[in-house]
């Protein structure tokens, strides 16, 4: 939380043009183990600039990958219909991976993709401590606890399907933000060759509070907003 005052005092936060976003919708997807509150300030930053951000509404991001992508797809469809345009997918950590799979699945609804510290080149490439937690969740799932990752997400059809989605070349514009100071997601796994790769110096969890991230994203997102096109979800 020490990064919040620094962010709020920075010109990247305070200098806001309310017409910049032109009503472009953004779907915010939190990282592993986090909920929508973790990207609250990101949403506020976007809203001040005229974007229309919404949360993923997937609760804590600890569920089966395939199930979460399906829920996000419905959320994406609804937001595209509500805004009358394609939507920016904005994900942190695992959220960026989910967003990338969704962008491959529904490119006609996606204006662009932002991935913060997302190890999309290897689903299981995060720090071993994170994987241990994920494995514990899978064991709880096997014991009957609903809504969690299960073994299929590590070795079965779910893993294979979503690995293929992560490996599929993107048909939408994308930005991958990574840091060599990231102790959770190795930066090499976050440097998606299909994306405009941007390096910052923040930590893994602190990336959404880093003013440099917002300074770098602002002109890129504004360019996407200027290229808005109406979209028909039914089509």
Rosetta blueprint (number, residue, H / E / L):
1 X L
2 X H
3 X H
4 X H
5 X H
6 X H
7 X H
8 X H
9 X H
10 X L
11 X H
12 X H
13 X H
14 X H
15 X L
16 X L
17 X L
18 X L
19 X L
20 X L
21 X L
22 X L
23 X L
24 X L
25 X E
26 X E
27 X E
28 X E
29 X E
30 X L
31 X L
32 X E
33 X L
34 X L
35 X L
36 X H
37 X H
38 X H
39 X H
40 X H
41 X H
42 X H
43 X H
44 X H
45 X H
46 X H
47 X H
48 X H
49 X L
50 X L
51 X L
52 X E
53 X E
54 X E
55 X E
56 X L
57 X L
58 X L
59 X L
60 X L
61 X E
62 X L
63 X L
64 X L
65 X H
66 X H
67 X H
68 X H
69 X H
70 X H
71 X H
72 X H
73 X H
74 X H
75 X H
76 X H
77 X H
78 X H
79 X H
80 X H
81 X H
82 X H
83 X H
84 X L
85 X E
86 X L
87 X E
88 X E
89 X E
90 X E
91 X E
92 X E
93 X L
94 X H
95 X H
96 X H
97 X H
98 X H
99 X H
100 X H
101 X H
102 X H
103 X H
104 X H
105 X H
106 X L
107 X H
108 X H
109 X H
110 X E
111 X E
112 X E
113 X E
114 X E
115 X E
116 X E
117 X L
118 X L
119 X L
120 X L
121 X L
122 X L
123 X L
124 X L
125 X L
126 X E
127 X L
128 X H
129 X H
130 X H
131 X H
132 X H
133 X H
134 X H
135 X H
136 X H
137 X H
138 X H
139 X H
140 X H
141 X H
142 X H
143 X L
144 X L
145 X L
146 X L
147 X L
148 X L
149 X L
150 X L
151 X L
152 X H
153 X H
154 X H
155 X H
156 X L
157 X H
158 X H
159 X H
160 X H
161 X H
162 X H
163 X H
164 X H
165 X H
166 X H
167 X H
168 X L
169 X L
170 X L
171 X L
172 X L
173 X E
174 X E
175 X E
176 X E
177 X E
178 X E
179 X E
180 X L
181 X L
182 X L
183 X L
184 X L
185 X E
186 X L
187 X H
188 X H
189 X H
190 X H
191 X L
192 X L
193 X L
194 X L
195 X L
196 X E
197 X E
198 X E
199 X E
200 X E
201 X L
202 X L
203 X L
204 X L
205 X L
206 X L
207 X H
208 X H
209 X H
210 X L
211 X H
212 X H
213 X H
214 X H
215 X H
216 X H
217 X H
218 X H
219 X H
220 X H
221 X H
222 X H
223 X H
224 X H
225 X H
226 X H
227 X L
228 X L
229 X L
230 X E
231 X L
232 X L
233 X L
234 X L
235 X L
